Amino acid sequence: MTENLVIIGSGPAGYTAAIYAGRAQLNPIVFEGFSAGGIPGGQLMTTTEVENFPGFAEGVQGPELMKQMRQQALRWGAQCITDDVIAVDFSQRPFVITTDEQSIKTHAVIICTGATAKRLHLPGEELFWNNGISACAICDGANPLFDNAEVAVVGGGDSAAEEALYLTKYAQKVHVLVRSDRLRASKTMQNRLLSHDRIQIHWNCEPVRVYGDQVLRKLEIQDIQSKDLTELFVSGLFYAIGHIPNTELFQGQLTLDPLGYIHTEGKSTATNIPGIWAAGDVQDHHYRQAITAAGTGCMASIEAERWLAENALLIESATMNLSLV
Ligand SMILES: Cc1cc2nc3c(=O)[nH]c(=O)nc-3n(C[C@H](O)[C@H](O)[C@H](O)COP(=O)(O)OP(=O)(O)OC[C@H]3O[C@@H](n4cnc5c(N)ncnc54)[C@H](O)[C@@H]3O)c2cc1C
């Protein structure tokens, strides 16, 4: 038997794709992933309050939001399997998706495997992750912890510059920690950073340890050349040192961009292989938000449904639905 659609990943992109595909009667199968401790739901399972997802005026806990998305997908007939996909074969049709337990043939695939923020794994970091330490200023900058406080951003590229400038909306002072004696950010971003009176750049240094009690209180940084240590009394530490897209599985089978993200065509979510789409953080290193992941998950599902219909590949599903009635 060949399935209509397999969705790989259970973040906002995967579940949104599943909700739309379920409603379009594609009977989607969602491989939710197992490696995150057997807990489906993606990155938002690791956070507390989500304040910027529309529809929740008072905010919503990340795990609760993902539970609701999962239930909505199940309600529309998605079959959710908490397993990792360990291999894919996109060289022939139907495509083959393999887990430890099974191999499934499918006409269409939507890849929503997300990305993982790089962390420094400093001593003490685990204690303050999501409670002072973050990899997303847009997500966490408005936390009252940072109101009129001092915070630090690690990195010297465009993302670090954007995060630092964004944080000046809340923090009284932003320290930017750069490993070398120059910024990699674009000239415009450099100018904005260097001319900001509440941003201080610390050159040739790296963070070495964080300290605090209930919350983050202090960061120790080290001069890379002299090895001198300096203390910064910050309430927040933001990593802007890049993300790793979860695309290892697809290397050599799909076109990836120079950063390893899945390349999608123009305004669509189509990959270079017809019948395969990619949505969410796995194809987006620009916005990296739950709502944009959900938005592209919706796009991918609509594109998949139209493609299956145009290619007369939906017959099997229609027959299946009729036989169920
Ligand atoms: C701590 C934290 C706080 C955040 N806060 C906010 C916020 O407040 N607001 C906001 O908009 N955004 C926030 N974000 C960003 C947001 O979580 C991401 O943009 C969003 O989750 C991306 O969704 P996604 O569906 O693309 O991927 P993800 O959420 O990364 O989900 C990817 C899924 O793919 C699965 N997967 C990976 N490989 C495989 C495989 N081989 N087989 C099967 N499954 C696989 C994973 O298990 C996971 O379920 C936050 C991120 C973090 C880390």
The ligand as a Gaussian input file, in Angstrom:
#p B3LYP/6-31G(d) Opt

LIG

0 1
 C       13.493000      27.705000      24.145000
 C       12.762000      28.202000      22.917000
 C       11.781000      29.152000      23.056000
 C       11.087000      29.606000      21.933000
 N       10.103000      30.528000      22.112000
 C        9.400000      30.939000      21.047000
 C        8.321000      31.859000      21.212000
 O        8.048000      32.316000      22.321000
 N        7.637000      32.213000      20.100000
 C        7.936000      31.738000      18.848000
 O        7.264000      32.081000      17.891000
 N        8.956000      30.883000      18.671000
 C        9.687000      30.470000      19.732000
 N       10.730000      29.614000      19.560000
 C       11.039000      29.170000      18.192000
 C       10.058000      28.073000      17.771000
 O       10.031000      27.083000      18.759000
 C       10.478000      27.480000      16.437000
 O       10.555000      28.491000      15.458000
 C        9.455000      26.427000      15.988000
 O        9.311000      25.427000      16.970000
 C        9.879000      25.778000      14.686000
 O        8.923000      24.817000      14.400000
 P        9.225000      23.608000      13.420000
 O        7.941000      22.876000      13.303000
 O        9.870000      24.089000      12.195000
 O       10.330000      22.712000      14.136000
 P       10.593000      22.191000      15.603000
 O        9.747000      22.828000      16.623000
 O       12.077000      22.268000      15.751000
 O       10.183000      20.660000      15.508000
 C       10.921000      19.765000      14.737000
 C       10.383000      18.378000      14.987000
 O       10.999000      17.466000      14.101000
 C       11.283000      16.273000      14.802000
 N       12.325000      15.550000      14.086000
 C       13.601000      15.944000      13.830000
 N       14.244000      14.954000      13.154000
 C       13.349000      13.958000      12.989000
 C       13.407000      12.654000      12.391000
 N       14.514000      12.181000      11.834000
 N       12.309000      11.881000      12.413000
 C       11.155000      12.327000      12.976000
 N       11.045000      13.532000      13.552000
 C       12.131000      14.329000      13.567000
 C       11.694000      16.765000      16.176000
 O       11.607000      15.730000      17.143000
 C       10.657000      17.857000      16.389000
 O        9.469000      17.302000      16.865000
 C       11.425000      29.123000      20.640000
 C       12.434000      28.171000      20.497000
 C       13.099000      27.709000      21.623000
 C       14.194000      26.673000      21.465000

